[in-house]
Amino acid sequence: MRISNLTLAFGNKIVLKEVDLNIEPWEFIFFIGHSWSGKTTLIRSLIWDKEPMNWDIILDSWIALYKNMNEDILQEYRRNTWVIFQDYKLLESKSIYENVAFAMEVCGYSDEVIRRKVPEALEQVGLLIKKDRFAYEISGWEKQRISIARALVHDPDIIIWDEPTGNLDPETAEGIMKIFDDLNKEWKTIIIATHDKNIVDSMKKRVVAFKDKEIISDEAKGKYIL
């Protein structure tokens, strides 16, 4: 996708200014910056949550995400662009398996497809052995992996996560990043907004830095430098 001269606002307050950014298929990108620097706002615009004041987001199909999108194309875009939320949004009274299956049920998948894809996704994140455990019984690290599994069952082209390692110890955070690195090698585009300097510096991926609602640097194999 191509973003050129993108500006967003809440009311009269500018929250993102004249952003220029190209995101190629199968890239792995970190968004870094202090709180309120603009990185989360850009993510919101990528998921059809905040319409820009100026310009648009042009998809690889040359369709403008906001100005020229019809309902059919929008639904396809949403299936191909999956966001993992910070609060996990799990149903505590349901099992790990049921939480992942529910994400497919609400999207209208058949029972046959659900029975096939849920175990595959849980195996990919190392949770198949715990599929019958309830969400309230498991750790925060395991809840994050459920969130990843719920993304994987939809087989999206783009996976976005805002602050995936914020409350994790270094070893667990490294495990989360290993999953994302493997997904990137399977031709998924990964976009992660983070404050975790250790993860960014060790991964050596593309790093886009935000400050004062603008992009201030864009480095291939970058480090956490603000």
N, C-alpha and C positions, 0 to 999 in steps of 0.2 A: 504494500500500500504506500501511497505517497501523500504526505502532509505538507502543504505549502502555505506559508503566511497565515497560519491558523490562529485565531484569537477567540477566547471565550470569556464570558462574564457572568456573574451572579448579580442581576439587577444592573446597577451602574458601576459595579466594582469589577475591574479587569482581573481575572485569575489566571490567564495564560495569554502571552503576547507573541504574536508573529512567529509561531513555531514552524520551522522547516525540518522535515525528517522523512527519510525513506526507510521503510522496513521491508527487506527482501524475504521471500519464502525461505524457511528453514533457518533463519537467524536465531541466535540466542543473545538477548539484549538485557542489560541491567539499566534501570532508571535509578539514579541516585540524586540526593538533594535533601536539604533540611525540610522539616515540616512546613507545609504551605508554600513550598517552592514551585509547585506546578505539576509534579510528576503524577500524582494521583488524579488530578484534574484531567490530564491528557488520557489516562487510562479510562476515565469515565466517558470521555468523548469517543474512545475506541469501541465502547460497548453500547452505544446508542443511549447514553444516559444524560448527556449534556450537549445540546446543539450549539455549534459555533456561531459567533456573531459574524465572522468574516471567513470566507473561503470554505473549504470542505475537506473531507478525507476521501481520496480517490483510491478505490480498491484495484487489485491487479486486473480485474475485468474491465477497468476504466469506468466503472459505475461510481457516481458520487454517493457516499454513504448517507448523507442527509437530504440533499436536494432532489435527487432523481430516483430514490429507492421506492420500489413498490412492495406490497406485503409479502409476495412470494419470495422475492430476492432477500428481503429482510430476514425472513424465517430461516432461509438457507445460510445467511451470514451468521445468525445467532447460533445455529447448530455447529458451525465451523469455528466459532470464536467462543471459547469457554473461559469464564472467570471463576477463580477459586477465592471465596470470601474469607476474610480474616476470622470471622466468628464461626466458621464451619457450617452453620445452619443445619446441624444434625437433629434428628428426632430421637431424643434420649430414650424413649420407651420402645424403640425398634432395634433390632439386631444390626450388626455391621452389614450383613447381606441385605436386609430389608431396606436400610438406608440407601444403599447403592441402587437397588431395584426400584425404589420409589422415584429416584431421579429419572429413571427410564419410563416408568408408568405414566407420570404426568406429561411426558412428551409423546405418548401414544404408541410406544413400542409394543410388539406382540409378546405374549408370554414365552413363546419359543425363543425369540431373540434375547429376551431378558435372562432366561435360564442359561443361555450360551455365553452371553457377554459378561454378566456379573462375575462369575468365577474367574474368567480370564483376567478381568481388571484387578480383582482382589489378589490373584496370584502375582500379577505384575508389581504390586506394591507390598507384597509379603504379608498379606492379611488373610489369605484363604483359610489358613489353619484356625483362625479366630472368627470365622464368619458368623457363628451363632452367639457370640458375645454381644451384650447390649452396649449401646453407645456410652451409657453412664458408667460402665465398668472399665473403660479403657483409658489409656494415657492421652495427653495432648498430642504427643508425637503420632500416636495411632489414629487419632481423629484427623490429623492433617493428611495422613495417608488415605483415609476414607474419602476426604475431599478430592484428592488426586484421582482415586478410583472412579468417583462420580463423573469426573471430567473424561476419563479414558473411555468409558462405555459409549460415549457419543462420538468417539474417534475424531475430535476436532483438529483442524489444521493449525489453529493458534490457541495457546494456553497462556493466560495472564494471571499473575498472582501479585497482590500488594502486601508486602512484608510477610513472607512465609516463615522467616526464621527469627522473628522478633523476640519470642519468649522461649527459645530453645537453647540448650547447651550446645557447645561447638560440635561435639561428635554427632548429635542428632541432626543439627543443621546441615552438616556435611552429608549425612544420609539422605536428607531431602534433596539436596542439590545433585546427588548422584542419580536419583530418579529422574530429575529434570534433564540432566545431561544425557542420560540414556534415551529419553523421549526425543530430544533434539537430534540424536543420531538416527532416530526412526522417522525423520523428516517432519518433525513438529516445529513450528515457530514458537519460541519461548520468550515472554516478556515478563520481567520481574522487577518490581520497585522495592528497594531495600535500603536500610541503613547499616547493613552488616559489612563492614570494611573487610573483615577476614575472608568472608565468602567471595566477595567481588575480586579481591586481590589474588586469591588462590585459583579462581576459575579462569581468569584471563580471557574473558569474553568481551564483546562490544559493550562499552559503558557510555551512556548518555547522561550528562550532569545538568541539573536544573538549579537555577538561582533567581530569586526575584521574578518568578513567573516566566522565565525565559530559559532556553537551552544555552548553556555557556561553553560546553565542550561535547565532542562526540568522537570517541577513540576506539579503534579496533584493538582487541586484546588490551583493554585499558585497566586502570586501577582506580581505587576509591580516592579521588582527589577533588576537593571542592575549594 
